[in-house]
Amino acid sequence: MNQLPKQVLLVCVCLFALTSQSIADSLSDADRAYSAGNYAKAAKLYRPLAKQGNASVQSRLGFMYEKGQGVPQDYQEAAKWYRLAVNQGHAGAQYNLGVMYDRGEGVPQDYKEAVKWYQLAADQGLADAQSNLGVMYDNGQGVPQDYKEAVKWYQLAADQGFADAQSNLGVMYDQGLGVPQDYIEAVKWFKLAAEQGEAAAQVNLGFMYHNGEGVPQDYKEAVKWYRLAAEQGVALAQVNLGVMYHNGEGVPQDFKEAVKWWRLAAAQGNADAQGSLGSIYTSEKVFRKITKKP
C-alpha cells in the first residue's frame, strides 16, 4: 500500500516535465517567429502562454499590441497585458506601463502614476526607467521638481551606458543643475552619448567644440558632430552646420551648402534657418545647445 502514492507521484512528475518541455518549446517557437518578423505567428503562439501567466510573455504581448505587431494596434489591450505582468513584478512591463501613463495611451494621462511605475522598474535597475524617472524629476512631472534627484537617476542609467541619460546628464553639468557647473564633465557625457548616435548629444558636443567649452576650440570637430546630428534630421544641427559653411569655419566657405542645410531646417519650422534664408545673413547668436530633455 505504501507503493501507490509513490507511483502516482512519479506519474505526476513525468506529466509536469512533459508540460514544462511543451511550454518551453512553444516559447522558443514564438521567439523565433518574433525574431524573424513573423509577428502574426508569434502573437498566436504567445497568447496561450500569456494566459497561463508567463509574465515575460504578457509583457511581450502588451508590447505587440502597443506597436501593432501582428495584431491591430490597441493601447488599451497593451495596458491590459502590461498590468498582468506588473502584478508579477516584471520590470519591463512596469516601465512600459509607466510610458503608457506618461503619454496617456490606453489609459488617462497621469504623471503620478507614470512615476509610480518608473520608480518600481528603476528600483530593479532598469536603465530606461531610471532615465525616464530622471526626466520626471527634472521637469517636475508627477513629482516636485528636484534637479539633484534627476541627476541621481540619470547617473544610474548613464553608468549602465544608456545614451539618453548620458546626454541629459551632460546637460545638467553644462547648465549646473543639481550639480556644480562643469564643462569638462558635460563634454564627457555628451561624447559617450554622441558616440552611440544620440542626436541631441551630438549637437551639444558640436557646440562645445565650436565654443571651446570643456575642450579646446576645434571647428572641424564641431562640424563633424553637427553633421552627424543634421543627417539624423535635427533642425538645430542643420542650422549650425549651415552657419559653419556660411562662415567657412571647419569647412571651406560654401554658401550653396549653407543654404542647403538652412532649407532643411526651415522646412521643419526653425525660425533661425528661416531668418538666415530670408537675409542670407547670420551671426553667432544662432548657435544654440539643445537644453530640453525628452
N, C-alpha and C positions, 0 to 999 in steps of 0.2 A: 504493500500500500504506500510505502514511502517513495516508490519509484515514479508513481503517476505525476505528482507535482513537478518533478524534475523533467519529465518528458514534455509536459505542457510548456514549461519554461523554455526548454530547448527549442520547441517549435515557434514560440513567440519571438525568441531572439533571432531565429532564422528569418522569420517574416519581416521583422524590423530591419534586419540587414538588407534584405531584398528591396524593401520600400525605400530605405535610405539611398541605396545604389540607384534606384529608379529616379528618385528626385535629383540626385547628382547628375545623372545622365541627361535629364530634361533641362536642367540648368545649363549644362555645358552646351547642349544643342541650341538653347535660346541665346546664350552669349555668343556663340559662333555666328548665328544668324544676325545678331545685332552688329557685330564687328564687320560683317560682310555687307552691311547696309540693307539687309532684308528685314526691314522694321516690322512689316505686317506679320511675317512668320514669328519674329521674336516676340511681338506683343501677344500673339496667340499662345505661345509656349510659356511666357512669363505669367499670364493671368492666373492659371490654376495654382501656380506656386505662390503667387501673391495672396491668393485666397486662403492658402494653407498657413499664412502668417510669416512668410520669409520677409524680414524687414528690408534687406538689401534689394530684393526683387520688387517689393512695394514701392521703394524709393525710385527704382529704375522705371517702373511703370508710370509713376507720377511724372517723372521727367519726360517720358514719351508723350503723355497727354499734354504736358506744358508746351512741348516743341512741335506737336503734331507729327510724331514719328510713327508711322504705321497705323495710326488711329487719328480720327478727327481731333484737331486742337481743341482742348476743353480745359480751361483753367480750373473750373470747379471740380472736375474729375481728378485733375492733377493734385489739387489741395486735399481731396479725399484720401488719395493713396499716400501722400506725404504724411498726413495726420496719423494714419495707421502705423506708419513706420516710426514716427517720432514717439508714439506711445511705447515703443520698444527701445527708445534711446538712440536711434540711428542718427549719427551726427550729420551726414549728408542731407538727410530729409529735414532735419532741424534747420539747417542752413537754407535749403530750398523753400521751406515753408516761410521762413523769415523773409526771403526775397518776395514771395507772393504778397505778404502783408505790407512790405516796403513799397511795392508797386501798385497794390490794390488789384491784383489779378486773381480772380476766382474767389476772393474774399474782400470785404471792405478795407480800404487802405487804413492802416493802423500802425503808426511808427512804434508805439509802445510794445505792441505785440511782436513787431519785427525784431525789436531789441531783445525781447524775451527769448526768441528762438535763436537769434545770432549768438546771444550770451551762452546758451546751453551748448551750441556747437563749438563756439570758441573755447569754452572750458574743456572741451575734449581735444583741443589742439588743432582744429580745422582752420587752416590759414585763410581761406576765403571768408569764413565767418569772422575771424579776428580782424581782417581788413575792413569788412563792412561795419563791424561794431565800432571800429575806429572812426569811420566816416560819420556814424550816427552821433558819437560824442563830439566830433569835430564841428558838425553842423547844428548840434543841439536838436536832433530829431528823435523824439521819444524819450529823451533824457536831457537833463540840463547840459548846456554846452560846457565842455571841460577839455581843454587842449592837452592837459597832462595825461588824462585818461585816454584821449585819442592817440597820443604818442605811444603810450604803453601798448595798445593793441596793434598799432602799425608796426611797432618794433618786433613784437612777437611773430607777426606774419612775415615781416621783411626778413627776419632771421631764418625763416624757412624758405627764402628765395622767392616769395610772392611778389611779382613785379608791381602790381597796383599799389601795394603797401609800401614798397621801396620808393616809388615815385612820390607818394603822399608824405612819407617820412622826410624825403628831400625837401618838399615844400615847407614842412614845419621848421626844419633847420634853416632854410632860406629866409623865412619870414620871422623866425624867433617866436614861434607859437608853441607853448608848452615846454620849450627847451631854449637855452640861450642861442641867439643867432650865431650860425657857424657855417660860412660859405663852403669851407673845405668839406665838412661833413655832408652838406647838401649835395655837393658835386659827387661825393662817394656814392650816395644812394641814387641820385639821378643816373649815374653811369651804370650801376648794377641793373636798374630797371630798363634803361635805354638799350643795353646790350641784349635784353630779352625781347626787344621790339616794342616796348611800351612807348606810344607816340608822345604823350604829354611829357614824359621824362626826356625824350629826345629833343623836343622843343626847348625845354628848360636847360638842358645841358648845352645846347647850341647857344642859348642866351648867356650862360655863364662863360663860355669861351669867348663870345663876342665882346663881353664887357670886362673880361679878366677878373671875374669874381670867384675866388676859391681855386683858380687855375691861372696860369699865365695867359694873357690875351692871345688868341690864335684864331684869325678869321677863317683859315682853311678848315680848321676843326669845327668851327661854328657852322660853316656851310655844309660840312659832312652831316651833322646831326639835324640841321634844318631840313636838308634834302630827304633824309630818311623819313622824317615825320610828314613832310609835304607829300611824299609819294604815297603815304597812307591816307591822304586826303584831309589833313589837319589844316584848316584855313590860316591859322596864325603862323604856322610854319611856312606856308606858301607866301604869305605876306613878307615875312622876314627874309626868306630866300630871294624874293623879288628885289628887296632892298639891297641885298648883297650884290646882286647883279647890277642894279642901278648905280651903286656906288663903286663897283669894282673892288670889293673887299673880299679877299679869299678866292676870287674868281676874276677872269678878265671882264672888264666892263662890257655889258651887253644889254642894251635897252630892250631888244626884242624878247630876250629871255626873261627880263624883269616883268615885261607886260604879260608874258605867258603865265607866269605864276600869279600875278595880281588878278588876272582874269579868272583863274581857277578859284581864287579866294573870294573874289567879288561875286561869283556865281553862287556862293554859299551865304551871301549877305554880309560879308565882312566890310565894315564901314571904312577901315583904313585902306583896304585894297580899292574900294570904290573911289575914295578920295584921291588916291595916287593915280588911278587911271584917268580921273577927270582932269587932273592938272599935270600929270606926268612929273610930279614933284614929290619928294619925300624928305623926311628928316629923322633924326634919332628917336623922336618920340613914338614912332610906330613900333619900335622894338618892345615886345612885351613878353612876360612869362605867363604860363598857364598857372593860375592860382586856384581855380575852382576844382575841388576834388569830386570825383564821380560818386 
